[in-house]
């Protein structure tokens, strides 16, 4: 995928398949360039992440190449790339990903190795993912194997947790997956 038009068509189809909200769909249709479309993504990202739309997009977004990839980076949207800022989308990367600063990282797919530092935020809902949080990084997870250091904070239901230093883990409503696998 190399052009804005290809990306927009994928988004349009994904919105139809999952019955996206009217407001977000209309904003996506009005986008005239990659920067405007990335703004729409960031505006409705929480809805995108929790929906079938994300699964559809991550199948194709990793194929972004050339000019489209550069335009996404200029809009602070990074796919399978380390960053200190913006929105980082991790979908089956071929190398470890590091996020820092105030970046927000969303992990889709398995076999990812993500390290977050500073005040970065990581969101993960997939088993088979390894997350390491350092500094004041935070994580919200529904699955994955997590190691926490320094004053990092993890909330959710990971597959396993290792706590070091003054790191904290707060299990959420479904703690059975993690309670037996917390190491301090």
Short mmCIF file of the C-alpha atoms (twelve columns), coordinates in Angstrom:
data_MODEL
# 
_entry.id   MODEL 
# 
loop_
_atom_site.group_PDB 
_atom_site.id 
_atom_site.type_symbol 
_atom_site.label_atom_id 
_atom_site.label_alt_id 
_atom_site.label_comp_id 
_atom_site.label_asym_id 
_atom_site.label_seq_id 
_atom_site.Cartn_x 
_atom_site.Cartn_y 
_atom_site.Cartn_z 
_atom_site.pdbx_PDB_model_num 
ATOM 1   C CA . UNK A 1   0.000   0.000   0.000  1 
ATOM 2   C CA . UNK A 2   1.632   3.229   -1.125 1 
ATOM 3   C CA . UNK A 3   -1.019  5.893   -1.619 1 
ATOM 4   C CA . UNK A 4   -3.425  7.872   0.504  1 
ATOM 5   C CA . UNK A 5   -6.307  6.748   -1.721 1 
ATOM 6   C CA . UNK A 6   -5.507  3.080   -1.052 1 
ATOM 7   C CA . UNK A 7   -5.407  3.702   2.692  1 
ATOM 8   C CA . UNK A 8   -8.651  5.671   2.628  1 
ATOM 9   C CA . UNK A 9   -10.405 2.902   0.672  1 
ATOM 10  C CA . UNK A 10  -9.262  0.326   3.243  1 
ATOM 11  C CA . UNK A 11  -10.605 2.583   6.004  1 
ATOM 12  C CA . UNK A 12  -13.909 3.049   4.168  1 
ATOM 13  C CA . UNK A 13  -14.392 -0.697  3.769  1 
ATOM 14  C CA . UNK A 14  -13.436 -1.364  7.385  1 
ATOM 15  C CA . UNK A 15  -15.953 1.236   8.581  1 
ATOM 16  C CA . UNK A 16  -18.712 -0.459  6.573  1 
ATOM 17  C CA . UNK A 17  -17.809 -3.908  7.884  1 
ATOM 18  C CA . UNK A 18  -17.956 -2.845  11.523 1 
ATOM 19  C CA . UNK A 19  -20.703 -0.213  11.280 1 
ATOM 20  C CA . UNK A 20  -18.521 2.638   12.509 1 
ATOM 21  C CA . UNK A 21  -20.065 5.621   14.254 1 
ATOM 22  C CA . UNK A 22  -21.560 8.141   11.882 1 
ATOM 23  C CA . UNK A 23  -19.455 11.053  13.139 1 
ATOM 24  C CA . UNK A 24  -16.136 9.192   12.759 1 
ATOM 25  C CA . UNK A 25  -17.110 7.747   9.371  1 
ATOM 26  C CA . UNK A 26  -18.045 11.179  8.010  1 
ATOM 27  C CA . UNK A 27  -14.796 12.677  9.315  1 
ATOM 28  C CA . UNK A 28  -12.849 9.887   7.612  1 
ATOM 29  C CA . UNK A 29  -14.656 10.508  4.305  1 
ATOM 30  C CA . UNK A 30  -13.881 14.235  4.511  1 
ATOM 31  C CA . UNK A 31  -10.140 13.621  4.997  1 
ATOM 32  C CA . UNK A 32  -8.300  14.909  1.931  1 
ATOM 33  C CA . UNK A 33  -4.780  13.820  2.823  1 
ATOM 34  C CA . UNK A 34  -2.827  11.529  5.111  1 
ATOM 35  C CA . UNK A 35  -2.415  14.169  7.836  1 
ATOM 36  C CA . UNK A 36  -6.178  14.714  8.043  1 
ATOM 37  C CA . UNK A 37  -6.858  10.962  8.087  1 
ATOM 38  C CA . UNK A 38  -4.291  10.438  10.860 1 
ATOM 39  C CA . UNK A 39  -6.030  13.189  12.839 1 
ATOM 40  C CA . UNK A 40  -9.303  11.252  12.470 1 
ATOM 41  C CA . UNK A 41  -7.576  8.071   13.663 1 
ATOM 42  C CA . UNK A 42  -6.198  9.792   16.755 1 
ATOM 43  C CA . UNK A 43  -9.548  11.447  17.506 1 
ATOM 44  C CA . UNK A 44  -11.434 8.109   17.552 1 
ATOM 45  C CA . UNK A 45  -8.555  5.788   18.384 1 
ATOM 46  C CA . UNK A 46  -10.040 4.253   21.542 1 
ATOM 47  C CA . UNK A 47  -13.091 3.167   19.537 1 
ATOM 48  C CA . UNK A 48  -10.870 1.881   16.731 1 
ATOM 49  C CA . UNK A 49  -8.663  -0.117  19.113 1 
ATOM 50  C CA . UNK A 50  -11.542 -1.930  20.778 1 
ATOM 51  C CA . UNK A 51  -13.275 -2.860  17.533 1 
ATOM 52  C CA . UNK A 52  -13.064 -5.205  14.560 1 
ATOM 53  C CA . UNK A 53  -11.869 -2.147  12.602 1 
ATOM 54  C CA . UNK A 54  -8.466  -2.427  14.247 1 
ATOM 55  C CA . UNK A 55  -8.074  -6.049  13.188 1 
ATOM 56  C CA . UNK A 56  -8.896  -5.122  9.605  1 
ATOM 57  C CA . UNK A 57  -6.500  -2.179  9.617  1 
ATOM 58  C CA . UNK A 58  -3.559  -3.972  11.195 1 
ATOM 59  C CA . UNK A 59  -3.697  -6.650  8.519  1 
ATOM 60  C CA . UNK A 60  -2.988  -3.936  5.947  1 
ATOM 61  C CA . UNK A 61  -1.341  -1.028  7.784  1 
ATOM 62  C CA . UNK A 62  2.001   -2.817  8.142  1 
ATOM 63  C CA . UNK A 63  2.242   -2.815  4.333  1 
ATOM 64  C CA . UNK A 64  2.343   1.005   4.180  1 
ATOM 65  C CA . UNK A 65  5.352   2.031   2.107  1 
ATOM 66  C CA . UNK A 66  7.136   5.015   0.602  1 
ATOM 67  C CA . UNK A 67  5.400   8.364   0.591  1 
ATOM 68  C CA . UNK A 68  2.419   7.139   2.617  1 
ATOM 69  C CA . UNK A 69  4.706   5.899   5.396  1 
ATOM 70  C CA . UNK A 70  6.579   9.249   5.441  1 
ATOM 71  C CA . UNK A 71  3.294   11.178  5.608  1 
ATOM 72  C CA . UNK A 72  2.110   9.010   8.500  1 
ATOM 73  C CA . UNK A 73  5.358   9.698   10.374 1 
ATOM 74  C CA . UNK A 74  4.977   13.433  9.755  1 
ATOM 75  C CA . UNK A 75  1.537   13.129  11.383 1 
ATOM 76  C CA . UNK A 76  3.100   11.400  14.425 1 
ATOM 77  C CA . UNK A 77  1.689   7.959   13.581 1 
ATOM 78  C CA . UNK A 78  4.336   5.232   13.562 1 
ATOM 79  C CA . UNK A 79  3.797   1.613   12.468 1 
ATOM 80  C CA . UNK A 80  6.196   -1.005  13.869 1 
ATOM 81  C CA . UNK A 81  8.692   1.767   14.655 1 
ATOM 82  C CA . UNK A 82  10.193  3.013   17.881 1 
ATOM 83  C CA . UNK A 83  9.238   6.570   18.863 1 
ATOM 84  C CA . UNK A 84  9.337   9.120   21.669 1 
ATOM 85  C CA . UNK A 85  6.073   10.780  20.579 1 
ATOM 86  C CA . UNK A 86  2.757   10.259  18.889 1 
ATOM 87  C CA . UNK A 87  0.762   7.116   18.249 1 
ATOM 88  C CA . UNK A 88  2.740   3.900   17.815 1 
ATOM 89  C CA . UNK A 89  0.892   0.963   16.249 1 
ATOM 90  C CA . UNK A 90  2.614   -2.395  16.712 1 
ATOM 91  C CA . UNK A 91  1.335   -5.203  14.490 1 
ATOM 92  C CA . UNK A 92  3.625   -8.193  14.089 1 
ATOM 93  C CA . UNK A 93  6.936   -6.288  14.067 1 
ATOM 94  C CA . UNK A 94  10.139  -7.873  12.844 1 
ATOM 95  C CA . UNK A 95  12.221  -6.310  15.638 1 
ATOM 96  C CA . UNK A 96  11.786  -5.085  19.254 1 
ATOM 97  C CA . UNK A 97  9.961   -1.759  19.619 1 
ATOM 98  C CA . UNK A 98  10.922  0.945   22.125 1 
ATOM 99  C CA . UNK A 99  8.605   3.790   23.042 1 
ATOM 100 C CA . UNK A 100 9.392   6.639   25.372 1 
ATOM 101 C CA . UNK A 101 8.545   10.229  26.124 1 
ATOM 102 C CA . UNK A 102 4.781   10.608  25.945 1 
ATOM 103 C CA . UNK A 103 4.128   8.140   23.128 1 
ATOM 104 C CA . UNK A 104 1.009   5.960   23.200 1 
ATOM 105 C CA . UNK A 105 1.635   2.446   21.929 1 
ATOM 106 C CA . UNK A 106 -1.079  -0.014  20.893 1 
ATOM 107 C CA . UNK A 107 -0.053  -3.628  20.375 1 
ATOM 108 C CA . UNK A 108 -1.969  -5.840  17.928 1 
ATOM 109 C CA . UNK A 109 -0.935  -9.343  16.989 1 
ATOM 110 C CA . UNK A 110 1.489   -11.633 18.726 1 
ATOM 111 C CA . UNK A 111 5.248   -12.056 18.856 1 
ATOM 112 C CA . UNK A 112 5.875   -8.445  19.771 1 
ATOM 113 C CA . UNK A 113 8.562   -7.282  22.208 1 
ATOM 114 C CA . UNK A 114 7.831   -3.757  23.438 1 
ATOM 115 C CA . UNK A 115 9.754   -1.685  25.984 1 
ATOM 116 C CA . UNK A 116 8.197   1.530   27.293 1 
ATOM 117 C CA . UNK A 117 10.120  4.179   29.255 1 
ATOM 118 C CA . UNK A 118 9.605   7.678   30.635 1 
ATOM 119 C CA . UNK A 119 5.855   8.423   30.630 1 
ATOM 120 C CA . UNK A 120 4.914   6.291   27.618 1 
ATOM 121 C CA . UNK A 121 1.656   4.346   27.678 1 
ATOM 122 C CA . UNK A 122 1.193   0.827   26.303 1 
ATOM 123 C CA . UNK A 123 -2.080  -0.929  25.540 1 
ATOM 124 C CA . UNK A 124 -2.120  -4.644  24.756 1 
ATOM 125 C CA . UNK A 125 -4.827  -7.267  24.338 1 
ATOM 126 C CA . UNK A 126 -2.815  -10.131 22.835 1 
ATOM 127 C CA . UNK A 127 -1.124  -13.156 24.402 1 
ATOM 128 C CA . UNK A 128 2.363   -13.918 23.165 1 
ATOM 129 C CA . UNK A 129 3.479   -10.302 23.638 1 
ATOM 130 C CA . UNK A 130 6.337   -9.343  25.930 1 
ATOM 131 C CA . UNK A 131 6.059   -5.912  27.574 1 
ATOM 132 C CA . UNK A 132 8.700   -4.215  29.698 1 
ATOM 133 C CA . UNK A 133 7.769   -1.007  31.517 1 
ATOM 134 C CA . UNK A 134 10.459  1.269   32.989 1 
ATOM 135 C CA . UNK A 135 10.577  4.693   34.583 1 
ATOM 136 C CA . UNK A 136 7.044   6.046   34.917 1 
ATOM 137 C CA . UNK A 137 5.606   4.126   31.962 1 
ATOM 138 C CA . UNK A 138 2.093   2.766   32.303 1 
ATOM 139 C CA . UNK A 139 0.327   -0.170  30.737 1 
ATOM 140 C CA . UNK A 140 -3.255  -1.347  30.343 1 
ATOM 141 C CA . UNK A 141 -3.350  -4.945  29.254 1 
ATOM 142 C CA . UNK A 142 -5.782  -7.780  28.696 1 
ATOM 143 C CA . UNK A 143 -3.007  -10.314 27.993 1 
ATOM 144 C CA . UNK A 144 0.747   -10.561 27.563 1 
ATOM 145 C CA . UNK A 145 3.790   -11.211 29.725 1 
ATOM 146 C CA . UNK A 146 4.923   -8.102  31.599 1 
ATOM 147 C CA . UNK A 147 8.017   -6.990  33.505 1 
ATOM 148 C CA . UNK A 148 7.800   -3.768  35.499 1 
ATOM 149 C CA . UNK A 149 10.690  -1.707  36.863 1 
ATOM 150 C CA . UNK A 150 11.249  1.586   38.665 1 
ATOM 151 C CA . UNK A 151 7.889   3.294   39.324 1 
ATOM 152 C CA . UNK A 152 5.991   1.902   36.368 1 
ATOM 153 C CA . UNK A 153 2.331   0.942   36.715 1 
ATOM 154 C CA . UNK A 154 0.351   -1.857  35.082 1 
ATOM 155 C CA . UNK A 155 -3.423  -2.303  35.167 1 
ATOM 156 C CA . UNK A 156 -5.339  -5.186  33.687 1 
ATOM 157 C CA . UNK A 157 -5.237  -8.952  33.320 1 
ATOM 158 C CA . UNK A 158 -1.844  -9.957  31.937 1 
ATOM 159 C CA . UNK A 159 -0.811  -13.567 31.470 1 
ATOM 160 C CA . UNK A 160 2.125   -12.996 33.856 1 
ATOM 161 C CA . UNK A 161 3.734   -10.117 35.774 1 
ATOM 162 C CA . UNK A 162 7.195   -9.625  37.286 1 
ATOM 163 C CA . UNK A 163 7.530   -6.652  39.643 1 
ATOM 164 C CA . UNK A 164 10.872  -4.996  40.439 1 
ATOM 165 C CA . UNK A 165 11.847  -1.900  42.402 1 
ATOM 166 C CA . UNK A 166 8.737   0.158   43.286 1 
ATOM 167 C CA . UNK A 167 6.631   -0.897  40.299 1 
ATOM 168 C CA . UNK A 168 2.928   -1.508  40.869 1 
ATOM 169 C CA . UNK A 169 0.380   -3.905  39.417 1 
ATOM 170 C CA . UNK A 170 -3.362  -3.348  39.797 1 
ATOM 171 C CA . UNK A 171 -5.474  -6.275  38.583 1 
ATOM 172 C CA . UNK A 172 -8.795  -5.321  37.026 1 
ATOM 173 C CA . UNK A 173 -12.175 -7.066  36.989 1 
ATOM 174 C CA . UNK A 174 -10.855 -10.402 35.667 1 
ATOM 175 C CA . UNK A 175 -7.793  -11.055 37.861 1 
ATOM 176 C CA . UNK A 176 -7.826  -14.863 37.654 1 
ATOM 177 C CA . UNK A 177 -5.404  -14.851 34.702 1 
ATOM 178 C CA . UNK A 178 -2.757  -12.862 36.516 1 
ATOM 179 C CA . UNK A 179 -3.121  -13.474 40.257 1 
ATOM 180 C CA . UNK A 180 -1.297  -16.791 40.191 1 
ATOM 181 C CA . UNK A 181 1.495   -15.472 38.001 1 
ATOM 182 C CA . UNK A 182 2.694   -12.361 39.865 1 
ATOM 183 C CA . UNK A 183 6.364   -12.413 40.842 1 
ATOM 184 C CA . UNK A 184 7.767   -9.827  43.204 1 
# 
